[in-house]
């Protein structure tokens, strides 16, 4: 099993709107692609100089399904997020293997 982890630091002035959009729109859209078995969103418990950091984790059966998602759907979904919250966030992605 693979965890596709997306860490996002979002500016506080749009944090509540972003969190609602993530829960109601973006995460359901990602899950709707059919590549992931489950998802969760977690607040990272650190003191930030600015913004709030979240970890969004998607569990995938194997690397080939994740690679297919990254080819077929990820560019469109990342663009939608980037267009909606341009200049209001920074993000990075990490792959984890459940052992």
C-alpha positions as CSV (number, residue, x, y, z in Angstrom):
1,X,0.0,0.0,0.0
2,X,1.1,3.5,-0.9
3,X,0.2,6.8,0.9
4,X,0.2,9.8,-1.4
5,X,0.7,12.6,1.0
6,X,0.1,16.2,0.0
7,X,1.3,18.8,2.5
8,X,-0.2,22.3,2.1
9,X,0.5,25.5,4.0
10,X,-2.5,27.8,3.4
11,X,-2.7,31.4,4.3
12,X,-4.9,32.1,7.3
13,X,-7.1,34.6,5.5
14,X,-8.5,31.9,3.3
15,X,-8.0,28.9,5.6
16,X,-11.6,28.2,6.5
17,X,-12.9,28.6,2.9
18,X,-10.0,26.4,1.7
19,X,-10.7,23.7,4.3
20,X,-14.4,23.6,3.4
21,X,-13.6,23.4,-0.3
22,X,-11.1,20.6,0.3
23,X,-13.6,18.6,2.2
24,X,-16.6,19.2,0.0
25,X,-15.0,19.5,-3.5
26,X,-11.4,18.7,-4.0
27,X,-11.0,15.5,-1.9
28,X,-14.2,14.0,-3.2
29,X,-13.0,14.8,-6.7
30,X,-9.7,13.0,-6.1
31,X,-11.5,10.0,-4.5
32,X,-13.9,10.0,-7.4
33,X,-11.1,9.1,-9.8
34,X,-11.3,5.6,-8.3
35,X,-7.5,5.3,-7.7
36,X,-7.6,5.6,-3.9
37,X,-9.1,3.5,-1.2
38,X,-9.3,6.1,1.5
39,X,-8.4,9.7,2.4
40,X,-7.9,11.8,5.4
41,X,-7.0,15.4,6.1
42,X,-4.9,16.3,9.2
43,X,-3.8,19.6,10.7
44,X,-0.1,19.6,11.3
45,X,0.5,20.6,14.9
46,X,3.4,23.1,14.7
47,X,3.7,26.8,15.4
48,X,3.8,28.5,12.0
49,X,5.1,32.0,11.3
50,X,2.4,32.3,8.7
51,X,-0.4,30.2,7.5
52,X,-1.6,26.8,8.7
53,X,-0.3,23.5,7.5
54,X,-2.4,20.4,6.6
55,X,-1.5,16.9,5.5
56,X,-3.9,15.3,3.0
57,X,-3.3,11.6,2.8
58,X,-4.7,9.3,0.1
59,X,-4.1,5.5,0.3
60,X,-3.5,3.7,-2.9
61,X,-3.3,-0.1,-3.5
62,X,0.0,0.1,-5.4
63,X,2.5,2.3,-7.3
64,X,1.1,1.5,-10.7
65,X,-2.3,2.9,-9.8
66,X,-0.7,6.0,-8.3
67,X,1.4,6.5,-11.4
68,X,-1.8,6.2,-13.5
69,X,-3.5,8.8,-11.3
70,X,-0.6,11.1,-11.7
71,X,-0.7,10.8,-15.5
72,X,-4.5,10.9,-16.0
73,X,-6.1,13.1,-13.3
74,X,-3.5,14.8,-11.1
75,X,-2.6,17.6,-13.5
76,X,-6.2,18.7,-13.9
77,X,-6.9,18.6,-10.2
78,X,-3.7,20.3,-9.2
79,X,-4.4,23.1,-11.7
80,X,-7.9,23.6,-10.3
81,X,-6.5,23.9,-6.8
82,X,-3.7,26.2,-8.0
83,X,-6.1,28.4,-10.0
84,X,-8.5,28.8,-7.1
85,X,-5.9,29.5,-4.4
86,X,-3.1,31.1,-6.4
87,X,-0.5,32.8,-4.3
88,X,-2.2,31.7,-1.1
89,X,-0.5,28.4,-0.5
90,X,2.6,26.3,-0.9
91,X,2.5,22.5,-1.3
92,X,4.7,19.5,-1.6
93,X,4.1,15.8,-2.2
94,X,5.5,12.8,-0.5
95,X,5.1,9.1,-1.2
96,X,5.1,6.7,1.7
97,X,5.0,2.9,1.7
98,X,3.1,1.1,4.4
99,X,5.3,-1.7,5.7
